[in-house]
Every structure is written in structure tokens, then in C-alpha cells.
Amino acid sequence: MSVFRPFRFISKIEIEACALDVWLQMAKSKNELQLPLDASLIAEFLELDLVWDTIPDDELGTIAARILPLEKLIEINENIPQLRGGFGESTIAHEIGHWVLHIDTVEVERYIRLKQKGVDVQVKPFLCRSEDNLAGIEWQAQYFAGCLLMPQHILTELKRGKDLTKWPQLYQIAEELGVTISNLTTRLQDLGWIYLDSNTRKIQLIKTAPYM
């Protein structure tokens, strides 16, 4: 049995809308969200448990995180130090992205009901490997994470009176959001607000590009 949705192309604007839906639902429930946003609270809002634990390698190598759908549990590999800190928030948001975009939660609830009635339902865990390979569903989940932790309307407010070409001011925004500077510059480039030269590390402002 599987609760995983078949892979499909999802546009940036659709992913952004899905992330904003979660943000707005949580904001409505909590009245006001505090920055930096605690991604574990979002998992809790979605009724997902979250644990840091040792996840053994399998035949394909290291597993960064996994989701146990019927347990509604996200496990993150505590043996990968780079998943901590600012990357930790991104990692949790990344797994939430998989839950929202790639797991059929209606089917999850149906299988849970079957299991409660004694039916031996077996569902494989959803495995998430290195984020270095951001292709397909991994790219979609990572883009969702950026949208969730750095919503466009929040970034619009935070950038007022700031020069996005100045690194100290970008670090200030990143600190307010609780994300890494890499997460922030990637998000700003995705929005079409800046261009970062990877060789010189110089930044220039550009016009907002349309979503694809």
C-alpha cells in the first residue's frame, strides 16, 4: 500500500500558494506568528510529531530524514551535524513540504482507520536523502521550505528601508527570520529581487521576475 502521490510538475506559484495556505491557517489559529518562525510548531499544528534520532544507512546510503505516514512522525537524522542550527529549521520545513505536497493525507487517514479496526496495513516510510541532490520532489520540498520560512509578504516588510545589495543588511534579515544567509539569498533570487554573482559575491537588484 502507498500513500505517496505520483510525481508531477508543480509550478513555483502553486508551491508558494500551498506554503502560504499553511502559514495563513496557522496565523488564524494562533492569531499572530512570531519571528523567527519555529518550524517545529508548524509540524505540531499539522499534527505531526517530530524527533531527532539515529537513522541507519540503507543500501543506497545516508538517509537525512524520513516520514512515517501512519504514525504522523518526522524523523531527522541526528548524526548529520549540518542539519542543525538554521539548517535545522529548513530541514523541518523541507519535510513538512513533503507531507503537504507528496503525501496523500486523505489516504493516510483512511489507512489509520483501517489499522484501528485491526487491518494489518503496511505503509513504507518516505525517505529523504541528501539535499545536495535538489531534483524532482526534493527541489519541490526545498522550495516549499523557503516559501514557508520566508513568505513573500514578510520579506516585503523586512526589506523596507534596507539595501538588499549590502551583506550586513541581508545578514540582519536572515537573523530576524532564523534562516541561513544561503537560504535567504536563494529565496531572494527565486523571487527575482536580486542577482548574486557566484564568483565575485556581488549583488545587484533586479526587477521581480514572473513565476514559472
C-alpha positions, 0 to 999 in steps of 0.5 A: 500500500502507498500513500505517496502521490505520483510525481508531477510538475508543480509550478513555483506559484502553486508551491508558494500558494500551498506554503502560504495556505499553511502559514495563513491557517496557522496565523488564524489559529494562533492569531499572530506568528512570531519571528523567527518562525519555529518550524517545529510548531508548524509540524505540531499544528499539522499534527505531526510529531517530530524527533531527532534520532539515529537513522541507519544507512540503507543500501543506497546510503545516508538517509537525512530524514524520513516520514512515517505516514501512519504514525504522523512522525518526522524523523531527522537524522541526528548524526548529520551535524549540518542539519542543525542550527538554521539548517535545522529549521529548513530541514523541518520545513523541507519535510513538512513540504513533503507531507503537504505536497507528496503525501496523500493525507486523505489516504493516510487517514483512511489507512489509520482507520483501517489499522484501528479496526485491526487491518494489518496495513503496511505503509513504507516510510518516505525517505529523504536523502541528501539535499545536495541532490535538489531534483524532482520532489526534493527541489519541490520540498526545498522550495516549499521550505523557503516559501514557508520560512520566508513568505513573500509578504514578510520579506516585503516588510523586512526589506523596507528601508534596507539595501538588499545589495549590502551583506550586513543588511541581508545578514540582519534579515536572515537573523530576524527570520532564523534562516541561513544567509544561503537560504535567504539569498536563494529565496531572494533570487527565486523571487527575482529581487536580486542577482548574486554573482557566484564568483565575485559575491556581488549583488545587484537588484533586479526587477521581480521576475514572473513565476514559472 
